[in-house]
Amino acid sequence: MKTKPKLGAICQKQFVVERSHAIDFADDKMPAVLCTPWLIWFLEHTAREAVLPWLENGESTVGIEIEISHLAPTPVGQTVTCLARVVHADGARVSFQLEARDQHELIARGSHKLQIIRVDRFASRVHRKRGPLDSG
C-alpha cells in the first residue's frame, strides 16, 4: 500500500436493479425486488473501489467481514446508490461504513472490512489448497 487510505474517503456507485438481481421466489403475489446477496455484492465492490487509489502494483483486496441490515425493498428498474466511507485503517485492514439508498429511502446500512493482500502470495496460498486432486 502506498499510504493509508484517508479517513472519511468516500466512494459512491449506482446501479439499476435488473431482474437478475431480484429474489428468485418472486411470483404473481410476491414482487420482484433486489435480493440481499446482490446488494452485498454492490456494497463490497463500492468499498473496494474506495481503496484502489492507495494500492500498489501486485496488490488487491479481499472482503473479510460484513454486517448489513437490509431495511427496505427496492423493485426491479429502480436505481440504487451505494456509498462506502473509510472509517478506520490499521495496517492492511480497512474498515468502512456502508449505506445504500434507492430513489425513495435508505435501504441498507452496515459495516465492512477489507484486507489488502499481495496477489502473488494469495494465489500461492490458494494453489497449495488445491493439491494434487484439483490440478487437472
N, C-alpha and C positions, 0 to 999 in steps of 0.2 A: 504494500500500500504506500502510495506516495506520501500522503499525510492523512491524519484522521479526518473523517467527514465532519463538516461543520455542524454543530448542534443547531437545530432549527431548520436545516436544509430541507427543502420540500420538493417532492416530485408529484405531479398530477397527470393522470392518464384518463382518457374517456374511451368508452366502448358502447356499442349498441347491442342490446340483448337480442341474440338470434335464437331461433328455435333449438339449435344445437346446445345452447347454454341453459335450456329450460329443464325443469324437473321431468323425469321420464314417466311419471304417472299421471300426467295431465289427461283429462278426458272432457266429455261434454259438461260435467259438473265442476271439475277441478281445473281452474285456469292455468295456462302455461306461464310460469314465472321463472325468474332467474333461480337456479339451484345454488346452494351454498358452496359445493366444491368449485364451481366456476368462479364464483365471487372471490373465494380464497385465491384461486389461481391469478386473477387480475390484480388483487391487492398485493400478492407476493411479488409479481413482476413490476409493479409500481415501485415497491421498496427497492428491488434490485436496481432498477434504473436510477434511483436516487444516489446510489453509491458508485455507479460506473465511472464518473469522472475522477474518483480517487484511486481506482485500481491501476496497477502496473501491468505491463505485458506479462502474460502467463498466469494472471490471477483471475478468479471468478468468485461467485458466491453460491452458497447453498443455504436453504432455509433450515433452521434448527428448532424453531419454536414458533407457534402461532396460537393466538387466542382471539377468537372473533365472536361477537354477538351479531347474528343476522336478525335485524329488528323489524324489517318491513318487506313486503313482496314488491317485485318490480316486473311488470308484464313484458313479454316479447315486444320488441320495437322501441322500447324506451331507452334513453341514453343514461348511462351511469358514469359518474365521475369518481375516480379513486384518488385518494390522497395519502401519501406516506411522508411523515415528518421524522427526521432523525432526532431522537431524544437522549441517546447515550451511545458513546463509542468507547470501547475498552479493548485495546489491542486489535485483534482481528474480528471481534464481535461488535455488531452494530444493532442497536435497538430502535424500533420505530413505533410511533403512534399511527394507527390506521383509521381511515374513515372512508365511507362510500355513501354517495347521495344519488338518488335518481332525480328526475325533473320536479319531484314533489316534496321529498323529505329525506332525512338521514335514514339510510337503510342498513348500515353496519358500522361498527366501531370495534377497535381492539388493539392488540399489540403484536409485534413480530420481531424475531431476531434472525439476523443473517450472520453466517460465518464466512469470512473471506478466506479463500483457500488457494493454494498453488495447484494449478490444473494437473501438472505432471505428477505430483505426489498423490493427488486424489485418484487419478487414473491408475497409477501403480497399485494403490490400495484396492481399488475395485477389481483390477486384473488378478491380484492374489486371491481374492474371494471366489473368483470364478473357478479356479482349479482345473484339473485335467478333464473333468467331466463336461465342462462347458466350452472347451476350446474348439469344438468343431462346429 
